[in-house]
Amino acid sequence: MADETVQDEGANAQQAKYWNEVAGPKWVALSDSINGQIEPLGRVAIERAQIEVGHRVLDVGCGCGHSSIDLAERVGAQGRVEGLDLSEPMLAEARTRSAGMDNLSFAAADVQSHALDRAGYDRIFSRFGVMFFADPQAAFANLRSALRPTGRMTFVCWQEIAKNPWMAVPGAAAAKHVEMPPSPEPHAPGPFAFADAERTQGILEAAGFERVEVESLKQPLTIGRGLSDAQLVDFSLQMGPAGAAMREADEAQRSRLRASVAEAIEPYKADGGLVMDSAAWVFSAF
Ligand SMILES: C[S@@+](CC[C@H](N)C(=O)[O-])C[C@H]1O[C@@H](n2cnc3c(N)ncnc32)[C@H](O)[C@@H]1O
């Protein structure tokens, strides 16, 4: 797979810009904390993917490579894992993290349109990396064509924001102090694009998958384990609607926003971080 430039053109140009310039550097800086939060959900999804030694696996929207490294350990030396992502800073972090692993490679690509090896993969996997496509049906049709006939695609994505207080609570606290950017359309590309499981199943079927299974995962997550109190506030201010509010706010609003988020997260302090409920879906498509 050759690297391609995904920053300036194509259907997902806006997402490419966001993940290269705004979110990517943030994810790299907070990589360990973010991974600590979502790793338990990723691990369930990897179990459901039924990875075997020798498999060739595609990790979609692989980000900083945490799940790709886990997958590469599972497929062993006879297998191969390829991570694709739009974000150069996150791919650079993934390459650094996996230095010395011979069965793992990363490339820059928009998965919606990238020419993938036809029937080339035993498994396609994604940990929260498939919700950002401008045209999800086209993207999943592209991925479907890359699966071997005996293959399966497994991904984990978020249920609605109201069931994910780790994002909703700081967002609501921020909304008290600044005019929030207009809410995106409910199914617009973004973390909650696939919250409606029935709609998501319909997209997968329209993309050519014959059988779709979905499982609900509801469990508390520890956010920012090991961070100081001040860092926990900073961390909460980086994510989702609170992060968008911070970008729009002036200096005076920022300090009010900080105080408001600090107060809102206080009751959740436990387990060396913030313990908050979460709800995600694990989809498997054949
Ligand atoms: C929420 S992050 C998840 C990253 C990683 N899978 C993890 O669990 O840490 C979403 C990732 O999807 C990537 N992404 C978004 N749209 C994409 C596309 N069209 N093609 C490839 N990657 C994409 C982003 O750059 C980002 O790294």
The ligand as an ORCA input file, in Angstrom:
! r2SCAN-3c Opt
* xyz 0 1
  C     -11.620      8.141     17.544
  S     -10.111      7.930     16.691
  C      -9.725      6.228     17.077
  C      -8.273      5.894     16.880
  C      -7.849      4.475     17.255
  N      -8.594      3.473     16.500
  C      -7.963      4.217     18.727
  O      -8.829      3.437     19.139
  O      -7.164      4.780     19.498
  C     -10.686      7.835     15.020
  C      -9.597      7.615     14.009
  O     -10.195      7.415     12.726
  C      -9.403      8.079     11.746
  N     -10.227      8.304     10.544
  C     -11.320      9.101     10.438
  N     -11.820      9.043      9.177
  C     -11.029      8.192      8.471
  C     -11.011      7.754      7.117
  N     -11.919      8.167      6.222
  N     -10.027      6.900      6.733
  C      -9.080      6.489      7.622
  N      -9.051      6.872      8.912
  C     -10.008      7.713      9.342
  C      -8.935      9.335     12.466
  O      -7.829      9.940     11.852
  C      -8.646      8.800     13.868
  O      -7.341      8.341     13.999
*
